[in-house]
Structure formats: C-alpha cells, structure tokens
Amino acid sequence: MAKTAAALHILVKQQAQAEKLMMELKEGAHFQTLAKKHSTCPSGKQGGDLGEFRRGQMVPAFDKAAFTCPLLTPYGPVKTAFGYHIIKVLWRN
C-alpha cells in the first residue's frame, strides 16, 4: 500500500465550475494551465503542484481520492471544506 504520493490539483468554490473544468480537461486542456488560471489554492501559481505528501496528511476526502484514483488522469470533483478539487496524481510510492 502506497505511503506517499505526488499530485497536482485545482481548487474552486463551486461544483459547477469544477465540472466545467473536468470537461475541458477531457477535451484536451492542459491541467497546469487551468490550475494557474482558476485554482483558488496558493499552489495554483505553480500549476497546482502539491509536491509529495504522506497518506493522512491531507483532509480525508482528498486523501482517499489521491490514494485510490487512477494515476495521471484528472479525477473529481472531490468536495472538502475548502471547496471542490480536481486531482491529478503523478505517482504513488
């Protein structure tokens, strides 16, 4: 079972906006470009890059998604107290 992961994410306030961004990603939009333009998280300035994190370090819903969703494929929206996340897990170790 993986203990660490690295991921990109886009955080927005509204579910409808998250769903629209997911559609754009499915149509070929670049994840990091959308993160820089739309994410309300400070990581958005770095294309949504969260770097490496340990299992249990993120809020539960995000953590569960990050350690179970397919690699290298945008996943979401995932609702947390912060808003709606679209997650792209780069690797798990």
Secondary structure, 3 states (H helix, E strand, C coil): CCCEEEEEEEEECCHHHHHHHHHHHHCCCCHHHHHHHHCCCHHHHHCCEEEEEECCCCCHHHHHHHCCCCECCCEEEEEECCEEEEEEEEEEC
